[in-house]
Amino acid sequence: MTTQDSIAAPVAAPATETPAASPEYQRYLAGLKRERLLVRAWQLAIIIGFLILWQIAPNQGFVNPMLTSYPSQVLSTLIELVKNGSLFVHTWATLFSTIIGFAGSMIIGLILALSFWSFPNVYRVLDPYMVVLNALPKIALVPIFYIWLGDKSSIYAMAIIVGVFITTLMLYTGFRAIDPDKVRLVRLYGGTRADLIRKVLLPGTVPMMISTLKVNVGLSLVGVVVGEFQSAKSGLGYLIIFGSQVFQMNLVMTAIVVLAIISAGLFAAIQLLESWLYRTRGGNV
Amino acid sequence: MTGSPSAGIVRPELAVRNVGLKYMTPERELVALSDINLDVAAGEFVALVGPSGCGKSTLLTLMAGLVAPSKGKIAIRGTDITAPSHRVGFMFQKDTLFEWRTVLQNVLIGAELLHLDRAAAQRRAEELLIGYGLEEFLHSLPHQLSGGMRQRVALARTLLPKPDILLLDEPFSALDYQTRLALSDEMAGILRSEGKTVILVTHDIGEAVSMADRVVVMSRRPGRIKSQFNIRFASAARPTPLQARALPEFNDYFRKIWDDLDMQSQTQALQ
């Protein structure tokens, strides 16, 4: 897309001035449009093909329907859950924990990264621990958190901890990459550390924050669902565990579909934020 | 000529006294600057030239109060420099504009940090930018501007808090040749008309001779002042840098400074 845009730009500019675009240019535009449509068509074809396969394969006895369920049954389960109101409860529980998770890991990560930037020696001391903690499979902590924090808080803690170390490391890298002359410039005008943070570090790392958010959404969802496996009485993770224990694959599959929709929704929200920033900041994201 | 302060300075605007600077790295101890003595009069335009790595840019950061010398003192009008001051403006090699701020907001950064009156600062910023032909770009973002325009914005940002002394660290080196000539001509005019004291670091002898009243040549590491040349042209009025380049004296000074820099032996050493 980007390359197409940049190629199109110089051609498009004179075309807006002259009322009639040349036939070649019209053909070029039509070609671009066709390409876009083709990509969309393929995307649609894949999901439809998948749904058809999922419906037909168990029907024809290629796979055991007890294990895979059907899209049609998932749909009816979904409708049922909407009717009895439990879909909203479970979805909201998971969504809420996820938002706590990525907001929490973002805020804590930002504070940690700013402290590391302000006190490089602290970072030098903590660096190996950060690396190990980041690499540690946080899922191993689920039982401990459950014992320490109880059912609700352990899920929040899980959602935060899965993302907080990578957030810290990414933001710290972003702060380190800031042009030292920009820091000098603020110092030349007698700027304080708070000035540096407000006027250089934070606005200068917005693109990095966006990519951190993108990473975090996925991680937080993982943390929440795993946390819910252990301890929850509601939430989509709970629905999955419950469904598998009573061997109700419809329920499990439905919960997974809703999870997919949530993650797509959250990702779309971040992309909206990104494109809004892109417009207001003139392509500096 | 070497080391002696120029005649006729009663109380220098900027005085550098026996300044030395040592860097320490785990590998070695490095003497970057040694025994630097320099007096700059108010309104004088001094150019520092020297081979790369001679510490001329480092000397500028000392004058700005960003780095403290290991030895000696630097004073502005008799007051020792211990920290950056708004009386000293600094221009970097790169324009160092904040990509997320508009042109006007970039020019106002100093005013914000120094807590100057906002409305007055904004009026002055607009005046400066309009004066530099940027009236259409007040609310543009830096990436929409050409290199020369960006450096003009940086100049406006530097001049906004009305510094008495300007330290220019190769401000034209990132520009293409034509823009560089045009902008140095324009900037020299602006700085002279405002009566600023200027210290320009450059590796470009032509730029130094055409713009400055005095050219100070520094030697290779440890950086010392090797020689100084007062640039005088026969014409009554001070020629602009572009005019100066066409005068016979320009070539004389150029050749003298070139010989003094001893670039030949350097290139041979590199080969």
HADDOCK unambig.tbl for C-alpha pairs under 7 A between the chains (distance, minus, plus):
assign (segid A and resid 181 and name CA) (segid B and resid 96 and name CA) 6.52 0.50 0.50
assign (segid A and resid 182 and name CA) (segid B and resid 96 and name CA) 5.95 0.50 0.50
assign (segid A and resid 188 and name CA) (segid B and resid 84 and name CA) 5.07 0.50 0.50
assign (segid A and resid 188 and name CA) (segid B and resid 85 and name CA) 6.73 0.50 0.50
assign (segid A and resid 189 and name CA) (segid B and resid 84 and name CA) 6.88 0.50 0.50
assign (segid A and resid 189 and name CA) (segid B and resid 85 and name CA) 6.82 0.50 0.50
assign (segid A and resid 189 and name CA) (segid B and resid 86 and name CA) 6.05 0.50 0.50
assign (segid A and resid 189 and name CA) (segid B and resid 110 and name CA) 5.84 0.50 0.50
assign (segid A and resid 189 and name CA) (segid B and resid 113 and name CA) 6.03 0.50 0.50
assign (segid A and resid 189 and name CA) (segid B and resid 114 and name CA) 6.14 0.50 0.50
assign (segid A and resid 190 and name CA) (segid B and resid 84 and name CA) 6.47 0.50 0.50
assign (segid A and resid 190 and name CA) (segid B and resid 113 and name CA) 6.90 0.50 0.50
assign (segid A and resid 190 and name CA) (segid B and resid 114 and name CA) 6.93 0.50 0.50
assign (segid A and resid 191 and name CA) (segid B and resid 113 and name CA) 5.59 0.50 0.50
assign (segid A and resid 203 and name CA) (segid B and resid 100 and name CA) 6.93 0.50 0.50
assign (segid A and resid 281 and name CA) (segid B and resid 100 and name CA) 5.81 0.50 0.50
assign (segid A and resid 282 and name CA) (segid B and resid 141 and name CA) 6.75 0.50 0.50
assign (segid A and resid 284 and name CA) (segid B and resid 99 and name CA) 6.88 0.50 0.50
assign (segid A and resid 284 and name CA) (segid B and resid 100 and name CA) 6.79 0.50 0.50
